Each structure stands twice: as structure tokens, then as C-alpha cells.
Amino acid sequence: MVFFSLLTVSHAALAGGIGLGATRVIYPIGATQTSLAVNNSDEKSRFLIQSWVEDSSGNKTGDFVVTPPLFVANPKGENTLRIMYAGKPLPTDRESIFWMNVKAIPSVDKNDLQNKNVLQLAVLSRIKLFVRPANLAISSIDAPDKLHFSRVNETARIDNPTPYYITLVNINRSGKKLPNTMVPPMGNVSIALPAGTSGDLTYQTINDYGGNTPKAIGVLK
């Protein structure tokens, strides 16, 4: 008999041999569905996989239907989650963001529980789910070039005039790293500048495939 443990730890990678086919999901508005691969590379272990979608505030939402919401990933197996939008119409002039959650709960053989202290952790992977309208004014490839940087007191303000969410990583000033940040479409964020630094910023952004773009310079005007 096999049991599944329920203690959960949040982590970017899933438990054991479980992995996702992408680090973000792009859902085109008007699409019937999109998909996300779930792979179990472990040769022996099984995992109970539970999936759901949260809104931008981190609350579970019924706007998306994920099938199957619960299944067992067998050793060396590959499964596909199908994601379907079933909510109200979303803005058509900019992206909307949700969070795709996939929890992997490792199995425990009953025989292993006898006279042993066994601790198995369920691990939660949480990736961004972007709903993207069609026919936006510019492409997602060109969007990072439109960012505008300015210095406001001891902070760097980043303005994003585009319809896309843009995530900046590896932000650096005078050899000191700043925290990664995501700038909403047609919005802005401000990040504190490290003490004792000067000059402009260097940074990279994350593209639709989860990869880093070439290093760029943010001129603090």
C-alpha cells in the first residue's frame, strides 16, 4: 500500500524527479486551451500531482479549469496539464497575470513506515501564467527596449509603457546586486539603490521562454 505525505514546502523546482515543461505559461486570449507538461524522471518513485490557478493576489480562482486537477505521476512518466480560461472577459490592451501552481506529493510505501521515522515533503512549484491579448501594439521581444529609468532620491524608478509584464533580473549598480523585480504593463516600480553606489544600472529581462535576454543598461536620468 502506498501513502502520500502532506507536508508542503514552497520551492521553484518540484520534488524528486518531477519537473515542469516551462518556467512560465503564455495563454493567448481567445485560445481554447493551452498546456503544461509534467515529467517524472525518477525511475522508482510515484508522485501525487495537484494543480490549480491563483489570481494576482495569490487567491485560488475558478477563472481557469485545469485538467486533470489531481493525478499520479508514475516513474519515468510524462503527463500534460490542460489549462482553459472560463472567466469573465479580460483587458484587451494589456496582459493579465495569474499564478500556475503544481504540487508534487511523494509516495511512501507502507513497509517503509514500519519502525522507521520517515519524513517526506510535498513541494510546490509556482510559475507565472500570462493571459496575452492578440494584436498588441508591439511585440514582447521589443518591449524591454521601451523601459524608462530615472532616479528619484535614493531609488531607481522603472516605467513600463508597454502592454507586457516585464521581469528584470541580475540588476546591478557599481558591482552591487539589486533585487529582481517585475514591472506591470503601463505601470512602474521603484527599487532602493544600494548605499555607496553610483552610475547607471545593468540588467537582463526574462523572455517568453524563461531565458535571460542580453545584458542591457538602464540610464538613470
C-alpha positions as CSV (number, residue, x, y, z in Angstrom):
1,M,0.0,0.0,0.0
2,V,1.2,3.5,-0.9
3,F,0.6,6.7,1.1
4,F,1.2,10.3,0.1
5,S,2.7,12.8,2.6
6,L,1.1,16.2,3.0
7,L,3.8,18.4,4.5
8,T,4.3,21.2,2.0
9,V,7.4,23.3,1.2
10,S,7.3,26.0,-1.5
11,H,10.2,25.8,-4.0
12,A,10.9,26.7,-7.6
13,A,11.7,23.1,-8.5
14,L,9.4,20.2,-7.9
15,A,10.1,17.2,-5.6
16,G,12.4,14.4,-6.6
17,G,12.3,13.7,-10.3
18,I,9.3,15.9,-11.1
19,G,9.8,18.8,-13.5
20,L,7.7,21.2,-15.5
21,G,8.0,21.7,-19.2
22,A,8.2,25.5,-18.8
23,T,9.0,28.2,-16.3
24,R,6.1,30.4,-17.4
25,V,2.8,29.9,-19.4
26,I,1.6,32.3,-22.1
27,Y,-2.2,31.9,-22.6
28,P,-3.4,33.8,-25.8
29,I,-6.8,35.4,-25.3
30,G,-9.3,33.6,-27.3
31,A,-7.5,30.3,-27.2
32,T,-9.5,27.2,-26.3
33,Q,-6.7,26.0,-24.1
34,T,-3.0,25.8,-23.5
35,S,-0.9,23.0,-21.9
36,L,1.9,22.4,-19.5
37,A,4.0,19.2,-19.4
38,V,4.7,17.5,-16.1
39,N,7.5,14.9,-16.2
40,N,8.7,12.3,-13.7
41,S,12.3,11.4,-14.4
42,D,12.6,9.2,-11.3
43,E,12.9,5.5,-12.1
44,K,11.2,4.2,-8.9
45,S,9.1,6.9,-7.2
46,R,5.5,7.9,-7.8
47,F,4.1,11.4,-7.0
48,L,0.6,12.7,-6.5
49,I,0.3,15.8,-8.6
50,Q,-2.2,18.5,-7.6
51,S,-2.7,21.7,-9.8
52,W,-4.6,24.9,-9.5
53,V,-4.5,28.6,-10.6
54,E,-4.3,31.7,-8.3
55,D,-5.1,35.3,-9.2
56,S,-2.6,38.1,-9.0
57,S,-3.3,38.4,-5.2
58,G,-2.5,34.8,-4.6
59,N,-6.1,33.6,-4.1
60,K,-7.4,30.5,-5.7
61,T,-9.6,31.3,-8.7
62,G,-12.2,29.5,-10.6
63,D,-11.5,31.5,-13.8
64,F,-9.3,28.7,-15.0
65,V,-10.1,25.0,-15.3
66,V,-7.0,22.7,-15.0
67,T,-7.4,19.1,-16.1
68,P,-6.6,16.7,-14.6
69,P,-6.5,18.7,-11.3
70,L,-5.2,15.6,-9.5
71,F,-3.3,12.6,-10.8
72,V,-0.5,10.2,-10.0
73,A,2.8,10.7,-12.0
74,N,4.3,7.2,-12.5
75,P,8.0,6.6,-12.7
76,K,9.6,7.8,-16.0
77,G,6.1,9.1,-17.0
78,E,5.0,12.2,-18.8
79,N,1.7,13.9,-18.3
80,T,0.1,17.0,-19.7
81,L,-2.0,19.6,-17.8
82,R,-4.6,21.3,-19.9
83,I,-5.4,24.9,-18.9
84,M,-8.7,26.5,-20.0
85,Y,-9.9,30.0,-19.2
86,A,-13.5,30.1,-18.1
87,G,-13.8,33.6,-16.5
88,K,-15.1,37.0,-17.5
89,P,-13.5,39.0,-20.3
90,L,-10.1,40.3,-19.5
91,P,-8.5,43.6,-20.7
92,T,-7.6,43.5,-24.4
93,D,-5.0,46.3,-24.3
94,R,-2.5,44.6,-21.9
95,E,-1.6,41.3,-20.3
96,S,-3.2,39.9,-17.2
97,I,-1.2,37.8,-14.7
98,F,-2.2,34.7,-12.8
99,W,-0.1,32.0,-11.0
100,M,0.0,28.4,-12.0
101,N,0.6,26.0,-9.0
102,V,1.7,22.4,-9.2
103,K,2.2,20.5,-6.0
104,A,4.2,17.2,-6.0
105,I,3.5,14.9,-3.1
106,P,5.9,11.9,-2.9
107,S,4.6,8.4,-2.2
108,V,5.6,6.4,0.8
109,D,5.5,2.6,0.9
110,K,3.7,1.3,3.9
111,N,6.6,-1.1,4.5
112,D,8.9,1.8,4.8
113,L,6.8,3.3,7.6
114,Q,7.2,0.3,10.0
115,N,9.7,1.0,12.8
116,K,11.2,4.0,10.9
117,N,11.0,7.7,11.1
118,V,10.1,8.8,7.6
119,L,9.8,12.5,6.5
120,Q,8.7,13.2,3.0
121,L,8.0,16.7,1.9
122,A,5.4,17.9,-0.7
123,V,7.0,20.6,-2.9
124,L,5.0,23.4,-4.6
125,S,6.1,24.9,-7.8
126,R,4.5,28.3,-8.7
127,I,5.0,29.8,-12.1
128,K,3.6,32.9,-13.8
129,L,0.6,32.5,-16.1
130,F,0.2,35.4,-18.5
131,V,-3.0,35.9,-20.4
132,R,-2.0,37.8,-23.6
133,P,-4.3,39.7,-25.9
134,A,-3.9,39.5,-29.7
135,N,-2.7,42.3,-31.9
136,L,-0.8,44.3,-29.2
137,A,0.9,47.4,-30.5
138,I,4.5,46.0,-30.1
139,S,5.9,42.5,-29.7
140,S,7.1,41.0,-26.4
141,I,10.6,40.9,-27.9
142,D,10.7,44.6,-28.4
143,A,9.0,45.5,-25.1
144,P,12.2,45.6,-22.8
145,D,13.7,48.3,-25.1
146,K,10.8,50.6,-24.1
147,L,11.6,50.7,-20.4
148,H,12.4,54.1,-18.9
149,F,14.7,54.5,-15.9
150,S,15.0,57.5,-13.6
151,R,16.5,58.3,-10.2
152,V,14.1,59.6,-7.6
153,N,16.0,60.4,-4.4
154,E,17.7,57.1,-3.4
155,T,15.5,54.9,-5.6
156,A,15.5,53.8,-9.2
157,R,12.1,54.2,-10.8
158,I,11.4,51.9,-13.8
159,D,8.5,52.9,-16.0
160,N,7.0,50.3,-18.4
161,P,4.8,51.9,-21.1
162,T,4.2,48.6,-22.9
163,P,1.3,46.2,-22.6
164,Y,3.5,43.4,-21.2
165,Y,4.7,42.3,-17.8
166,I,8.5,42.7,-17.8
167,T,10.7,40.9,-15.3
168,L,14.1,42.3,-14.6
169,V,16.9,40.1,-13.2
170,N,20.6,40.4,-12.4
171,I,20.1,44.1,-11.8
172,N,23.5,45.6,-10.8
173,R,24.9,49.0,-9.9
174,S,28.5,49.6,-9.1
175,G,29.0,45.9,-8.5
176,K,26.2,45.6,-6.1
177,K,23.2,43.4,-7.0
178,L,19.6,44.8,-6.6
179,P,16.6,42.5,-6.1
180,N,14.8,41.1,-9.2
181,T,11.6,42.9,-10.0
182,M,8.5,42.7,-12.3
183,V,7.1,45.9,-13.8
184,P,3.4,45.7,-14.7
185,P,2.1,46.9,-18.1
186,M,1.7,50.6,-18.3
187,G,2.9,50.9,-14.7
188,N,6.1,51.4,-12.7
189,V,8.1,50.1,-9.8
190,S,10.8,51.7,-7.6
191,I,13.7,49.9,-6.0
192,A,16.1,51.2,-3.4
193,L,19.6,52.0,-4.6
194,P,22.4,50.5,-2.5
195,A,24.4,52.9,-0.4
196,G,27.8,53.9,-1.8
197,T,26.9,53.2,-5.4
198,S,26.8,55.5,-8.4
199,G,26.2,55.4,-12.2
200,D,23.6,53.5,-14.2
201,L,22.1,50.1,-13.9
202,T,22.9,46.9,-15.8
203,Y,20.2,44.3,-16.1
204,Q,18.6,41.4,-18.0
205,T,15.0,40.6,-18.7
206,I,13.2,37.2,-19.0
207,N,11.8,36.3,-22.4
208,D,8.7,34.2,-23.2
209,Y,10.7,31.0,-22.9
210,G,12.1,31.7,-19.5
211,G,15.6,32.6,-20.8
212,N,17.6,35.7,-20.0
213,T,18.0,38.4,-22.6
214,P,21.4,40.0,-23.3
215,K,22.6,42.5,-20.7
216,A,21.3,46.0,-21.1
217,I,22.0,49.4,-19.5
218,G,19.3,51.4,-17.6
219,V,20.4,55.0,-17.7
220,L,19.3,56.8,-14.5
221,K,18.3,60.3,-15.7
